[in-house]
């Protein structure tokens, strides 16, 4: 009986791992194919397959514009905003 349970546990584990790898192919994270860990993170949050940005602020669709920094050029400098404070190079 123990042998049967061990075989069942290994089978379930392998099928779960194969499903995660298969699902990883449908995710793009920060412009590259998702790694297994990134795919597991997205699946754990219930995120659908697609193109995503994962950063320190959270998870956002790549085409939403929410995760992009606001940039402005002034006098050849690259500027951006952090918490409504303009920073420039």
VMD Tcl script that builds the backbone (N, CA, C; Angstrom):
set m [mol new atoms 267]
animate dup $m
set s [atomselect $m all]
$s set {name element resname resid chain x y z} {
  {N N UNK 1 A 0.827 -1.191 0.000}
  {CA C UNK 1 A 0.000 0.000 0.000}
  {C C UNK 1 A 0.872 1.255 0.000}
  {N N UNK 2 A 1.971 1.247 0.772}
  {CA C UNK 2 A 2.859 2.403 0.809}
  {C C UNK 2 A 3.497 2.644 -0.548}
  {N N UNK 3 A 3.819 1.544 -1.231}
  {CA C UNK 3 A 4.438 1.661 -2.543}
  {C C UNK 3 A 3.466 2.305 -3.543}
  {N N UNK 4 A 2.208 1.936 -3.465}
  {CA C UNK 4 A 1.188 2.502 -4.339}
  {C C UNK 4 A 1.010 3.999 -4.071}
  {N N UNK 5 A 1.002 4.390 -2.803}
  {CA C UNK 5 A 0.875 5.806 -2.459}
  {C C UNK 5 A 2.097 6.596 -2.925}
  {N N UNK 6 A 3.272 6.013 -2.807}
  {CA C UNK 6 A 4.490 6.689 -3.253}
  {C C UNK 6 A 4.463 6.898 -4.764}
  {N N UNK 7 A 4.023 5.895 -5.503}
  {CA C UNK 7 A 3.934 6.013 -6.960}
  {C C UNK 7 A 2.907 7.076 -7.335}
  {N N UNK 8 A 1.792 7.108 -6.644}
  {CA C UNK 8 A 0.755 8.111 -6.919}
  {C C UNK 8 A 1.277 9.517 -6.632}
  {N N UNK 9 A 2.016 9.684 -5.545}
  {CA C UNK 9 A 2.558 10.995 -5.197}
  {C C UNK 9 A 3.558 11.468 -6.243}
  {N N UNK 10 A 4.421 10.574 -6.698}
  {CA C UNK 10 A 5.398 10.932 -7.727}
  {C C UNK 10 A 4.691 11.295 -9.028}
  {N N UNK 11 A 3.664 10.561 -9.390}
  {CA C UNK 11 A 2.914 10.839 -10.614}
  {C C UNK 11 A 2.247 12.204 -10.547}
  {N N UNK 12 A 1.630 12.519 -9.431}
  {CA C UNK 12 A 0.980 13.824 -9.270}
  {C C UNK 12 A 2.019 14.940 -9.314}
  {N N UNK 13 A 3.150 14.729 -8.665}
  {CA C UNK 13 A 4.206 15.742 -8.677}
  {C C UNK 13 A 4.757 15.998 -10.064}
  {N N UNK 14 A 4.981 14.938 -10.822}
  {CA C UNK 14 A 5.489 15.103 -12.181}
  {C C UNK 14 A 4.474 15.783 -13.087}
  {N N UNK 15 A 3.211 15.456 -12.947}
  {CA C UNK 15 A 2.195 16.094 -13.786}
  {C C UNK 15 A 2.051 17.571 -13.433}
  {N N UNK 16 A 2.175 17.909 -12.160}
  {CA C UNK 16 A 2.099 19.320 -11.754}
  {C C UNK 16 A 3.293 20.093 -12.304}
  {N N UNK 17 A 4.475 19.498 -12.269}
  {CA C UNK 17 A 5.667 20.158 -12.801}
  {C C UNK 17 A 5.561 20.336 -14.308}
  {N N UNK 18 A 5.049 19.352 -15.002}
  {CA C UNK 18 A 4.899 19.440 -16.451}
  {C C UNK 18 A 3.879 20.510 -16.822}
  {N N UNK 19 A 2.823 20.643 -16.034}
  {CA C UNK 19 A 1.808 21.655 -16.304}
  {C C UNK 19 A 2.395 23.043 -16.144}
  {N N UNK 20 A 3.222 23.253 -15.121}
  {CA C UNK 20 A 3.828 24.561 -14.902}
  {C C UNK 20 A 4.764 24.922 -16.051}
  {N N UNK 21 A 5.558 23.971 -16.518}
  {CA C UNK 21 A 6.459 24.232 -17.632}
  {C C UNK 21 A 5.666 24.542 -18.892}
  {N N UNK 22 A 4.600 23.818 -19.126}
  {CA C UNK 22 A 3.765 24.071 -20.303}
  {C C UNK 22 A 3.117 25.443 -20.210}
  {N N UNK 23 A 2.673 25.846 -19.022}
  {CA C UNK 23 A 2.054 27.147 -18.853}
  {C C UNK 23 A 3.068 28.276 -18.962}
  {N N UNK 24 A 4.330 28.005 -18.632}
  {CA C UNK 24 A 5.344 29.047 -18.702}
  {C C UNK 24 A 5.533 29.543 -20.126}
  {N N UNK 25 A 5.238 28.704 -21.105}
  {CA C UNK 25 A 5.423 29.104 -22.493}
  {C C UNK 25 A 4.437 30.176 -22.917}
  {N N UNK 26 A 3.344 30.341 -22.227}
  {CA C UNK 26 A 2.346 31.342 -22.583}
  {C C UNK 26 A 2.550 32.679 -21.903}
  {N N UNK 27 A 3.570 32.814 -21.089}
  {CA C UNK 27 A 3.815 34.051 -20.342}
  {C C UNK 27 A 5.057 34.761 -20.858}
  {N N UNK 28 A 4.967 36.079 -20.984}
  {CA C UNK 28 A 6.121 36.936 -21.220}
  {C C UNK 28 A 6.228 37.863 -20.022}
  {N N UNK 29 A 7.410 37.947 -19.444}
  {CA C UNK 29 A 7.624 38.785 -18.268}
  {C C UNK 29 A 8.753 39.749 -18.577}
  {N N UNK 30 A 8.476 41.041 -18.474}
  {CA C UNK 30 A 9.463 42.091 -18.711}
  {C C UNK 30 A 10.146 41.927 -20.069}
  {N N UNK 31 A 9.397 41.490 -21.068}
  {CA C UNK 31 A 9.905 41.388 -22.423}
  {C C UNK 31 A 10.618 40.097 -22.767}
  {N N UNK 32 A 10.642 39.116 -21.864}
  {CA C UNK 32 A 11.285 37.831 -22.165}
  {C C UNK 32 A 10.360 36.703 -21.756}
  {N N UNK 33 A 10.656 35.505 -22.269}
  {CA C UNK 33 A 9.849 34.343 -21.900}
  {C C UNK 33 A 9.990 34.097 -20.396}
  {N N UNK 34 A 8.892 33.790 -19.759}
  {CA C UNK 34 A 8.886 33.606 -18.307}
  {C C UNK 34 A 9.677 32.370 -17.910}
  {N N UNK 35 A 10.420 32.504 -16.821}
  {CA C UNK 35 A 11.092 31.341 -16.252}
  {C C UNK 35 A 10.053 30.524 -15.491}
  {N N UNK 36 A 10.456 29.366 -15.038}
  {CA C UNK 36 A 9.535 28.516 -14.287}
  {C C UNK 36 A 9.076 29.221 -13.013}
  {N N UNK 37 A 9.994 29.883 -12.313}
  {CA C UNK 37 A 9.640 30.589 -11.075}
  {C C UNK 37 A 8.697 31.755 -11.352}
  {N N UNK 38 A 8.954 32.500 -12.429}
  {CA C UNK 38 A 8.074 33.616 -12.775}
  {C C UNK 38 A 6.682 33.121 -13.147}
  {N N UNK 39 A 6.631 32.020 -13.889}
  {CA C UNK 39 A 5.334 31.457 -14.253}
  {C C UNK 39 A 4.580 30.981 -13.020}
  {N N UNK 40 A 5.278 30.369 -12.075}
  {CA C UNK 40 A 4.623 29.926 -10.842}
  {C C UNK 40 A 4.087 31.108 -10.057}
  {N N UNK 41 A 4.833 32.225 -10.027}
  {CA C UNK 41 A 4.359 33.420 -9.335}
  {C C UNK 41 A 3.082 33.943 -9.985}
  {N N UNK 42 A 3.087 34.039 -11.311}
  {CA C UNK 42 A 1.908 34.545 -12.014}
  {C C UNK 42 A 0.708 33.630 -11.826}
  {N N UNK 43 A 0.931 32.327 -11.886}
  {CA C UNK 43 A -0.163 31.368 -11.690}
  {C C UNK 43 A -0.706 31.480 -10.273}
  {N N UNK 44 A 0.183 31.681 -9.285}
  {CA C UNK 44 A -0.277 31.768 -7.897}
  {C C UNK 44 A -1.170 32.986 -7.666}
  {N N UNK 45 A -0.978 34.037 -8.476}
  {CA C UNK 45 A -1.834 35.218 -8.375}
  {C C UNK 45 A -3.047 35.127 -9.298}
  {N N UNK 46 A -3.170 34.044 -10.045}
  {CA C UNK 46 A -4.325 33.860 -10.922}
  {C C UNK 46 A -4.268 34.694 -12.186}
  {N N UNK 47 A -3.073 35.026 -12.634}
  {CA C UNK 47 A -2.895 35.863 -13.816}
  {C C UNK 47 A -3.018 35.009 -15.071}
  {N N UNK 48 A -3.721 35.531 -16.067}
  {CA C UNK 48 A -3.889 34.833 -17.338}
  {C C UNK 48 A -2.601 34.918 -18.140}
  {N N UNK 49 A -2.441 34.011 -19.105}
  {CA C UNK 49 A -1.262 34.030 -19.956}
  {C C UNK 49 A -1.246 35.295 -20.790}
  {N N UNK 50 A -0.056 35.820 -21.037}
  {CA C UNK 50 A 0.080 37.032 -21.827}
  {C C UNK 50 A 1.388 37.728 -21.516}
  {N N UNK 51 A 1.445 39.015 -21.823}
  {CA C UNK 51 A 2.638 39.827 -21.651}
  {C C UNK 51 A 2.486 40.667 -20.382}
  {N N UNK 52 A 3.391 40.489 -19.418}
  {CA C UNK 52 A 3.274 41.118 -18.107}
  {C C UNK 52 A 4.562 41.817 -17.709}
  {N N UNK 53 A 4.429 42.805 -16.847}
  {CA C UNK 53 A 5.571 43.474 -16.238}
  {C C UNK 53 A 5.513 43.171 -14.750}
  {N N UNK 54 A 6.609 42.620 -14.231}
  {CA C UNK 54 A 6.710 42.319 -12.804}
  {C C UNK 54 A 7.857 43.150 -12.262}
  {N N UNK 55 A 7.552 44.024 -11.308}
  {CA C UNK 55 A 8.586 44.864 -10.719}
  {C C UNK 55 A 8.284 45.068 -9.238}
  {N N UNK 56 A 8.957 46.001 -8.624}
  {CA C UNK 56 A 8.790 46.256 -7.201}
  {C C UNK 56 A 7.420 46.781 -6.821}
  {N N UNK 57 A 6.656 47.225 -7.804}
  {CA C UNK 57 A 5.319 47.755 -7.529}
  {C C UNK 57 A 4.233 46.707 -7.667}
  {N N UNK 58 A 4.536 45.580 -8.297}
  {CA C UNK 58 A 3.550 44.524 -8.462}
  {C C UNK 58 A 3.547 43.970 -9.871}
  {N N UNK 59 A 2.397 43.491 -10.295}
  {CA C UNK 59 A 2.219 42.866 -11.600}
  {C C UNK 59 A 1.226 43.712 -12.390}
  {N N UNK 60 A 1.596 44.042 -13.627}
  {CA C UNK 60 A 0.718 44.839 -14.479}
  {C C UNK 60 A 0.819 44.334 -15.908}
  {N N UNK 61 A -0.253 44.468 -16.677}
  {CA C UNK 61 A -0.161 44.119 -18.100}
  {C C UNK 61 A 0.871 45.021 -18.775}
  {N N UNK 62 A 1.669 44.462 -19.671}
  {CA C UNK 62 A 2.737 45.233 -20.306}
  {C C UNK 62 A 2.196 46.372 -21.157}
  {N N UNK 63 A 1.010 46.227 -21.710}
  {CA C UNK 63 A 0.464 47.270 -22.573}
  {C C UNK 63 A -0.387 48.292 -21.835}
  {N N UNK 64 A -0.459 48.215 -20.504}
  {CA C UNK 64 A -1.314 49.139 -19.753}
  {C C UNK 64 A -0.684 50.506 -19.571}
  {N N UNK 65 A 0.652 50.586 -19.612}
  {CA C UNK 65 A 1.318 51.858 -19.384}
  {C C UNK 65 A 1.459 52.195 -17.921}
  {N N UNK 66 A 0.894 51.389 -17.031}
  {CA C UNK 66 A 0.956 51.687 -15.608}
  {C C UNK 66 A 2.345 51.482 -15.017}
  {N N UNK 67 A 3.103 50.586 -15.573}
  {CA C UNK 67 A 4.393 50.281 -14.999}
  {C C UNK 67 A 5.527 51.069 -15.626}
  {N N UNK 68 A 5.251 51.792 -16.689}
  {CA C UNK 68 A 6.302 52.554 -17.341}
  {C C UNK 68 A 6.560 53.842 -16.575}
  {N N UNK 69 A 7.816 54.225 -16.521}
  {CA C UNK 69 A 8.146 55.477 -15.868}
  {C C UNK 69 A 7.811 56.629 -16.801}
  {N N UNK 70 A 7.300 57.685 -16.240}
  {CA C UNK 70 A 7.028 58.867 -17.034}
  {C C UNK 70 A 8.358 59.545 -17.319}
  {N N UNK 71 A 8.660 59.742 -18.580}
  {CA C UNK 71 A 9.924 60.370 -18.943}
  {C C UNK 71 A 9.654 61.633 -19.721}
  {N N UNK 72 A 10.507 62.585 -19.545}
  {CA C UNK 72 A 10.424 63.827 -20.289}
  {C C UNK 72 A 11.846 64.249 -20.617}
  {N N UNK 73 A 12.011 64.856 -21.768}
  {CA C UNK 73 A 13.337 65.326 -22.122}
  {C C UNK 73 A 13.352 66.832 -22.000}
  {N N UNK 74 A 14.345 67.325 -21.300}
  {CA C UNK 74 A 14.480 68.766 -21.153}
  {C C UNK 74 A 15.962 69.094 -21.241}
  {N N UNK 75 A 16.331 69.783 -22.307}
  {CA C UNK 75 A 17.717 70.179 -22.477}
  {C C UNK 75 A 18.660 69.002 -22.668}
  {N N UNK 76 A 18.199 67.917 -23.282}
  {CA C UNK 76 A 19.050 66.765 -23.508}
  {C C UNK 76 A 19.175 65.847 -22.312}
  {N N UNK 77 A 18.513 66.165 -21.219}
  {CA C UNK 77 A 18.560 65.317 -20.033}
  {C C UNK 77 A 17.401 64.336 -20.050}
  {N N UNK 78 A 17.633 63.176 -19.489}
  {CA C UNK 78 A 16.555 62.220 -19.322}
  {C C UNK 78 A 15.996 62.421 -17.921}
  {N N UNK 79 A 14.709 62.696 -17.843}
  {CA C UNK 79 A 14.068 62.946 -16.556}
  {C C UNK 79 A 12.943 61.949 -16.333}
  {N N UNK 80 A 12.635 61.662 -15.086}
  {CA C UNK 80 A 11.546 60.773 -14.723}
  {C C UNK 80 A 10.991 61.228 -13.390}
  {N N UNK 81 A 9.855 60.697 -13.038}
  {CA C UNK 81 A 9.184 61.079 -11.799}
  {C C UNK 81 A 9.132 59.899 -10.846}
  {N N UNK 82 A 9.451 60.150 -9.596}
  {CA C UNK 82 A 9.325 59.168 -8.520}
  {C C UNK 82 A 8.539 59.856 -7.412}
  {N N UNK 83 A 7.374 59.320 -7.108}
  {CA C UNK 83 A 6.491 59.902 -6.089}
  {C C UNK 83 A 6.289 61.403 -6.337}
  {N N UNK 84 A 5.986 61.738 -7.583}
  {CA C UNK 84 A 5.702 63.104 -8.009}
  {C C UNK 84 A 6.883 64.061 -7.842}
  {N N UNK 85 A 8.096 63.542 -7.752}
  {CA C UNK 85 A 9.297 64.367 -7.695}
  {C C UNK 85 A 10.088 64.096 -8.959}
  {N N UNK 86 A 10.424 65.167 -9.693}
  {CA C UNK 86 A 11.150 64.997 -10.930}
  {C C UNK 86 A 12.631 64.797 -10.642}
  {N N UNK 87 A 13.193 63.737 -11.226}
  {CA C UNK 87 A 14.614 63.443 -11.118}
  {C C UNK 87 A 15.199 63.440 -12.516}
  {N N UNK 88 A 16.410 63.977 -12.692}
  {CA C UNK 88 A 17.050 64.031 -14.002}
  {C C UNK 88 A 18.477 63.530 -13.879}
  {N N UNK 89 A 18.970 63.003 -15.016}
  {CA C UNK 89 A 20.373 62.569 -15.067}
  {C C UNK 89 A 21.300 63.746 -15.076}
}
mol reanalyze $m
mol bondsrecalc $m
mol representation Tube
mol addrep $m
